[in-house]
Amino acid sequence: MLQNGRVTYTDNFVKPNYTANLVSIHGTVGAFGTQSTTSAPVDIAAKLAANGPLSIRGTVNPLIAKPALDLTASAHDIELTNLTPYSAKYAGYPITKGKLNVDLHYKLENNQLSANNHLFIDQLTFGDHVDNDTATKLPVKLAISLLKNSRGEIDVDIPVSGSLDNPEFSIGGLVWRAVLNLLEKAVTAPFSLLAHAFGGGSGEDFGYVEFEPGSAKLSDAADQKLDTIAKALADKPSVRIDLIGRVDPAIDEPALRTRYVDRLVKQQKLKDVVGNGESVDTSSVKVDSNEYQKYLTKAYKDADFKKPRNLVGLTKTLPDDDMKNALAEHAPINEASLRDLAQRRAQAVQQYFDGKIDGSRVFIVAPKLDAKDIKDKGATTRVDFGLK
């Protein structure tokens, strides 16, 4: 029987040392000893000093050669500022604000610990960065922003395991390393993490959106992907998104030349339909197959470049493919055209996000005019996303 007891736990593996004081301990712990392998029942209620209530239930035998336990515990309203020794060591930041509710299940058998930690963290806030050799290089603040919902809450399950045979075994350190593993997943695949929470396909990469070669028009599939991202970002108000328009010259340049030829052909039909004095968007013009050669030939003859001539000096009529190739070859497509395409792709995504995400959180950054650093198997004609 325990009544108004007190326990002090100190972890000497972190500097400054972490100390936790359990006070107002009430409850019962059954009989156990070195001669029996039977674990004793535990039912304890206590208070973590300067924090909220704590309860521990289960079985334990700490006196046998290999101590055993099977415990569930819960604690509420833990002030996270007290855990700064761990956060500074492993995350590189002191904690300046935040509260923690935990529900734990720990099992120790044959010196092997397995545990699950259900953490509910409210308003976690870090201070300025602290340089040390043990801190992760991950962008911790970004990862926390990704894990928080719109109310500033983080709700996660973190399993951990370890061996008491390890001379540097530390329960606190074990949990912090598990937390850092969660942060690493958040920052290495942030869009998959966000999209999964809002109905995105598990096999789909949400780090970019694809475009048809030579085009800056969003497809229906792209719209669906952007909808998922917009919903996810709406729940992460402190996260900003960068839009990096891209082109792949090997794919986009030929496509731009083909589209240029198509516009020339459509413009020739427009001259027949509306004359030269009215401006009409060629995207609404359809050239039927039975009239294509007629307008292609007109486009070819009107083009301003040197062409083969017949015996009487007139422009020679060529097969359709030769005329298209000649027009494409002389199309005014250059690096500026590719840069413009990359920018228009980023602008198309920005416009789609308009009204769905606060515009102050959406940034168009410098475009990339090659596909050299793309390591995934997705299309290279795209807009990449970055989070900050």
C-alpha positions as CSV (number, residue, x, y, z in Angstrom):
1,M,0.0,0.0,0.0
2,L,1.3,3.4,-1.0
3,Q,0.1,6.6,0.5
4,N,1.4,10.1,-0.2
5,G,4.7,8.7,-1.6
6,R,7.3,10.3,-3.7
7,V,9.7,9.0,-6.4
8,T,12.5,10.9,-8.2
9,Y,13.8,9.8,-11.6
10,T,17.0,11.2,-13.0
11,D,18.4,10.6,-16.5
12,N,22.2,11.2,-16.4
13,F,22.7,10.6,-20.1
14,V,21.5,14.1,-21.0
15,K,23.0,17.3,-20.0
16,P,21.7,19.1,-18.1
17,N,20.3,16.0,-16.4
18,Y,16.6,15.4,-16.7
19,T,14.8,14.9,-13.4
20,A,11.1,14.0,-12.9
21,N,9.4,13.9,-9.5
22,L,6.4,11.8,-8.8
23,V,4.4,13.1,-5.8
24,S,1.2,12.3,-4.1
25,I,1.6,8.6,-4.9
26,H,-1.3,6.5,-3.8
27,G,-2.1,2.9,-4.7
28,T,-1.0,-0.7,-4.3
29,V,1.9,-2.9,-5.5
30,G,1.6,-6.6,-4.9
31,A,4.3,-8.8,-3.5
32,F,7.3,-9.7,-5.6
33,G,10.8,-11.0,-4.8
34,T,14.0,-12.6,-6.1
35,Q,12.7,-16.2,-5.5
36,S,9.6,-15.9,-7.6
37,T,9.1,-15.2,-11.2
38,T,5.5,-14.1,-10.7
39,S,4.9,-10.5,-11.3
40,A,3.0,-8.4,-8.9
41,P,-0.1,-6.3,-9.7
42,V,0.3,-2.6,-9.8
43,D,-2.3,0.1,-9.5
44,I,-1.0,3.5,-8.8
45,A,-2.2,7.1,-9.1
46,A,0.2,10.0,-8.7
47,K,1.0,13.5,-9.9
48,L,4.0,14.5,-11.9
49,A,5.3,17.5,-10.0
50,A,4.2,20.8,-11.5
51,N,2.1,18.8,-14.0
52,G,-1.2,16.9,-14.2
53,P,-2.3,13.4,-12.9
54,L,-0.6,10.2,-13.8
55,S,-1.8,6.6,-13.5
56,I,0.0,3.3,-13.8
57,R,-1.6,-0.2,-14.0
58,G,-0.3,-3.6,-14.8
59,T,2.3,-6.1,-13.4
60,V,5.9,-5.8,-12.5
61,N,8.8,-7.8,-10.9
62,P,12.0,-5.7,-10.8
63,L,14.0,-8.0,-8.5
64,I,14.5,-11.1,-10.6
65,A,17.7,-11.5,-12.7
66,K,15.9,-10.1,-15.8
67,P,13.3,-7.6,-14.6
68,A,9.8,-7.9,-16.0
69,L,6.9,-5.5,-16.5
70,D,3.8,-5.1,-18.4
71,L,2.3,-1.7,-17.7
72,T,-0.1,0.8,-19.1
73,A,0.2,4.4,-18.0
74,S,-1.4,7.7,-18.8
75,A,-0.4,11.3,-17.9
76,H,-2.1,14.6,-18.7
77,D,-1.1,18.2,-18.9
78,I,2.6,17.6,-18.9
79,E,4.5,20.8,-19.4
80,L,6.9,20.1,-22.3
81,T,9.3,22.9,-21.3
82,N,10.6,20.4,-18.7
83,L,11.8,18.2,-21.6
84,T,14.2,20.7,-23.0
85,P,17.3,18.6,-22.2
86,Y,16.0,16.0,-24.6
87,S,14.8,18.4,-27.3
88,A,18.0,20.4,-27.2
89,K,20.1,17.2,-27.5
90,Y,18.2,15.4,-30.2
91,A,16.2,18.1,-32.0
92,G,18.6,21.1,-31.6
93,Y,15.9,23.3,-30.1
94,P,14.7,24.1,-26.6
95,I,11.0,23.9,-26.0
96,T,9.5,27.2,-25.0
97,K,5.8,26.1,-24.9
98,G,3.6,23.1,-25.1
99,K,1.6,20.5,-23.2
100,L,1.6,16.7,-23.6
101,N,-1.0,14.0,-22.9
102,V,0.3,10.5,-23.1
103,D,-1.1,7.0,-23.1
104,L,1.6,4.3,-22.8
105,H,2.0,0.6,-22.9
106,Y,5.4,-0.8,-21.9
107,K,6.4,-4.4,-21.8
108,L,9.8,-5.7,-20.6
109,E,10.7,-9.3,-21.0
110,N,14.2,-10.9,-21.2
111,N,15.7,-7.5,-21.1
112,Q,13.9,-6.5,-24.3
113,L,11.6,-3.5,-24.1
114,S,8.7,-3.0,-26.4
115,A,6.4,0.0,-26.1
116,N,3.8,2.1,-27.7
117,N,3.4,5.8,-26.9
118,H,0.3,7.6,-27.9
119,L,1.1,11.3,-27.8
120,F,-1.2,14.2,-28.0
121,I,0.8,17.4,-28.1
122,D,-0.8,20.9,-27.9
123,Q,0.9,24.1,-29.0
124,L,4.5,22.8,-29.2
125,T,6.8,25.7,-29.8
126,F,10.6,25.7,-30.1
127,G,13.1,28.4,-29.2
128,D,16.3,29.4,-31.0
129,H,18.5,26.7,-32.5
130,V,21.2,25.2,-30.2
131,D,24.4,23.9,-31.8
132,N,25.5,20.4,-30.7
133,D,26.9,17.3,-32.2
134,T,24.0,15.0,-31.3
135,A,21.1,17.1,-32.8
136,T,19.5,16.0,-36.0
137,K,20.2,18.0,-39.2
138,L,16.5,17.7,-40.2
139,P,14.4,20.8,-40.6
140,V,12.6,20.1,-37.3
141,K,10.4,23.2,-37.2
142,L,9.0,22.3,-40.7
143,A,8.4,18.7,-39.6
144,I,6.4,19.9,-36.6
145,S,4.4,22.3,-38.8
146,L,3.6,19.4,-41.0
147,L,2.4,17.2,-38.1
148,K,0.3,19.9,-36.5
149,N,-3.3,20.3,-37.5
150,S,-5.0,23.7,-37.9
151,R,-5.5,23.9,-34.1
152,G,-1.8,23.5,-33.3
153,E,-2.3,19.9,-32.2
154,I,-0.2,16.8,-32.9
155,D,-1.8,13.3,-32.4
156,V,0.5,10.4,-33.1
157,D,1.4,6.8,-32.1
158,I,5.1,6.1,-31.6
159,P,6.3,2.5,-31.1
160,V,9.7,2.0,-29.6
161,S,11.9,-0.9,-28.6
162,G,15.3,-1.4,-27.1
163,S,17.6,-3.7,-25.0
164,L,18.5,-3.2,-21.4
165,D,21.8,-4.9,-22.3
166,N,22.8,-1.7,-24.0
167,P,25.0,0.2,-21.5
168,E,23.6,3.5,-22.9
169,F,20.0,2.5,-22.7
170,S,17.8,5.4,-21.9
171,I,14.0,5.3,-22.1
172,G,13.9,9.1,-22.7
173,G,16.5,8.9,-25.4
174,L,14.7,6.0,-27.0
175,V,11.5,7.9,-27.2
176,W,13.2,11.0,-28.6
177,R,14.9,9.0,-31.3
178,A,11.5,7.5,-32.3
179,V,10.1,11.0,-32.4
180,L,13.0,12.1,-34.7
181,N,12.3,9.1,-37.0
182,L,8.7,10.4,-37.3
183,L,10.1,13.9,-38.1
184,E,12.4,12.4,-40.7
185,K,9.4,10.7,-42.5
186,A,7.6,14.0,-42.4
187,V,10.3,16.0,-44.1
188,T,11.5,13.3,-46.6
189,A,8.0,12.6,-47.9
190,P,5.9,15.5,-46.8
191,F,3.4,15.5,-49.5
192,S,2.7,11.8,-49.2
193,L,2.2,12.4,-45.4
194,L,-0.2,15.2,-46.1
195,A,-2.1,13.6,-48.9
196,H,-2.6,10.3,-47.1
197,A,-4.4,12.2,-44.3
198,F,-6.8,13.7,-46.8
199,G,-7.6,10.8,-49.1
200,G,-4.6,10.8,-51.5
201,G,-3.6,7.5,-53.1
202,S,-0.9,5.6,-51.3
203,G,1.1,5.0,-54.5
204,E,0.8,8.5,-55.9
205,D,3.6,11.1,-55.6
206,F,2.2,14.4,-54.4
207,G,5.5,16.3,-54.7
208,Y,4.8,17.5,-58.2
209,V,2.0,17.8,-60.8
210,E,2.5,16.8,-64.5
211,F,1.8,18.6,-67.7
212,E,1.5,17.4,-71.3
213,P,4.7,18.1,-73.3
214,G,4.7,21.7,-74.5
215,S,1.6,22.5,-72.5
216,A,0.8,24.6,-69.4
217,K,-2.8,23.4,-69.1
218,L,-3.8,21.4,-66.1
219,S,-5.4,18.0,-66.7
220,D,-8.3,16.6,-64.7
221,A,-5.9,14.3,-62.9
222,A,-3.7,17.3,-62.0
223,D,-6.8,19.1,-60.7
224,Q,-7.6,16.2,-58.4
225,K,-4.1,16.1,-57.1
226,L,-4.0,19.8,-56.4
227,D,-7.4,19.6,-54.6
228,T,-5.9,17.0,-52.2
229,I,-2.8,19.2,-51.6
230,A,-5.0,22.3,-51.1
231,K,-7.1,20.5,-48.5
232,A,-4.0,19.2,-46.7
233,L,-2.4,22.7,-46.6
234,A,-5.6,24.3,-45.4
235,D,-5.1,22.2,-42.2
236,K,-1.5,23.3,-41.9
237,P,-1.7,27.1,-41.7
238,S,2.0,27.7,-40.9
239,V,3.3,25.8,-43.9
240,R,4.1,27.6,-47.1
241,I,4.4,26.0,-50.6
242,D,7.0,26.8,-53.3
243,L,6.1,26.2,-57.0
244,I,9.0,25.3,-59.2
245,G,8.0,25.3,-62.9
246,R,10.1,22.9,-65.0
247,V,10.7,21.9,-68.6
248,D,12.5,19.0,-70.2
249,P,14.1,20.5,-73.4
250,A,14.3,17.0,-75.0
251,I,10.6,16.6,-74.7
252,D,9.1,20.1,-74.5
253,E,11.1,21.8,-77.3
254,P,9.8,19.4,-80.0
255,A,6.3,19.6,-78.6
256,L,6.5,23.4,-78.7
257,R,7.5,23.3,-82.3
258,T,4.7,20.9,-83.1
259,R,2.2,23.2,-81.4
260,Y,3.6,26.2,-83.3
261,V,2.9,24.5,-86.6
262,D,-0.6,23.6,-85.5
263,R,-1.3,27.3,-84.7
264,L,0.0,28.3,-88.1
265,V,-2.4,25.9,-89.8
266,K,-5.3,27.1,-87.7
267,Q,-4.5,30.7,-88.4
268,Q,-4.8,29.9,-92.1
269,K,-8.3,28.5,-91.6
270,L,-9.2,31.6,-89.6
271,K,-8.3,33.8,-92.5
272,D,-10.9,32.0,-94.6
273,V,-13.5,32.1,-91.8
274,V,-13.2,35.5,-90.3
275,G,-10.6,37.3,-92.5
276,N,-7.6,39.1,-91.4
277,G,-9.2,41.9,-89.4
278,E,-10.6,40.0,-86.5
279,S,-8.6,38.3,-83.7
280,V,-9.8,34.8,-82.6
281,D,-8.2,32.4,-80.3
282,T,-6.8,29.5,-82.4
283,S,-7.5,27.0,-79.6
284,S,-11.2,27.1,-80.6
285,V,-10.5,26.3,-84.2
286,K,-10.8,22.8,-85.5
287,V,-9.1,21.8,-88.8
288,D,-10.7,18.6,-90.3
289,S,-8.5,16.0,-91.9
290,N,-9.9,16.6,-95.3
291,E,-8.8,20.3,-95.2
292,Y,-5.6,20.0,-93.3
293,Q,-3.3,19.7,-96.3
294,K,-4.9,22.9,-97.8
295,Y,-4.2,25.0,-94.8
296,L,-0.8,23.4,-94.1
297,T,0.3,24.3,-97.6
298,K,-0.9,27.9,-97.2
299,A,1.0,28.1,-93.9
300,Y,4.1,26.7,-95.5
301,K,4.0,29.1,-98.4
302,D,3.4,32.1,-96.2
303,A,6.3,31.3,-93.8
304,D,9.3,33.6,-94.1
305,F,12.2,31.3,-94.8
306,K,14.0,30.0,-97.9
307,K,12.1,27.2,-99.6
308,P,12.9,24.9,-102.5
309,R,11.4,26.1,-105.8
310,N,10.3,24.4,-109.0
311,L,11.7,25.0,-112.5
312,V,9.6,28.2,-113.0
313,G,10.7,29.7,-109.7
314,L,7.6,29.0,-107.7
315,T,7.6,27.5,-104.2
316,K,7.6,23.8,-104.6
317,T,4.8,21.8,-103.0
318,L,6.2,19.2,-100.7
319,P,4.8,16.2,-98.9
320,D,2.9,17.1,-95.7
321,D,5.5,15.7,-93.4
322,D,8.3,17.7,-95.1
323,M,6.3,20.9,-94.9
324,K,5.6,20.3,-91.2
325,N,9.2,19.5,-90.5
326,A,10.3,22.7,-92.3
327,L,7.9,24.8,-90.3
328,A,8.9,23.2,-87.1
329,E,12.6,23.6,-87.8
330,H,12.1,27.4,-88.3
331,A,9.8,27.9,-85.4
332,P,11.0,30.7,-83.1
333,I,11.5,28.3,-80.1
334,N,14.5,29.0,-77.9
335,E,15.5,29.1,-74.2
336,A,13.2,32.0,-73.6
337,S,10.3,29.9,-74.9
338,L,11.2,27.1,-72.5
339,R,11.5,29.5,-69.6
340,D,8.1,31.0,-70.4
341,L,6.6,27.6,-70.5
342,A,8.0,26.7,-67.1
343,Q,6.7,30.0,-65.7
344,R,3.3,29.5,-67.2
345,R,3.1,26.0,-65.6
346,A,3.8,27.4,-62.2
347,Q,1.3,30.2,-62.8
348,A,-1.3,27.7,-63.7
349,V,-0.9,25.9,-60.4
350,Q,-0.8,29.2,-58.5
351,Q,-4.1,30.2,-60.2
352,Y,-5.7,26.9,-59.3
353,F,-4.7,27.4,-55.6
354,D,-6.3,30.9,-55.7
355,G,-9.2,30.9,-53.3
356,K,-8.2,27.5,-51.8
357,I,-5.0,28.6,-50.1
358,D,-4.0,32.0,-48.8
359,G,-2.0,33.6,-51.6
360,S,0.6,34.8,-49.1
361,R,1.6,31.1,-48.6
362,V,2.1,30.3,-52.2
363,F,5.4,31.3,-53.9
364,I,6.6,30.9,-57.5
365,V,10.3,30.4,-57.4
366,A,12.9,30.4,-60.2
367,P,12.1,27.8,-62.9
368,K,14.3,24.9,-63.8
369,L,15.1,24.4,-67.5
370,D,16.3,20.8,-67.4
371,A,15.4,17.4,-65.9
372,K,18.9,16.6,-64.5
373,D,18.0,16.3,-60.8
374,I,14.7,14.4,-61.2
375,K,15.2,11.0,-59.5
376,D,11.6,9.7,-59.4
377,K,9.9,7.9,-62.3
378,G,7.3,10.6,-62.9
379,A,7.0,12.9,-66.0
380,T,9.8,15.4,-66.4
381,T,7.3,18.0,-67.8
382,R,6.0,19.3,-64.5
383,V,5.8,21.7,-61.5
384,D,7.7,20.6,-58.4
385,F,6.5,21.5,-54.9
386,G,8.6,22.5,-51.9
387,L,7.4,23.2,-48.4
388,K,8.7,25.7,-45.9
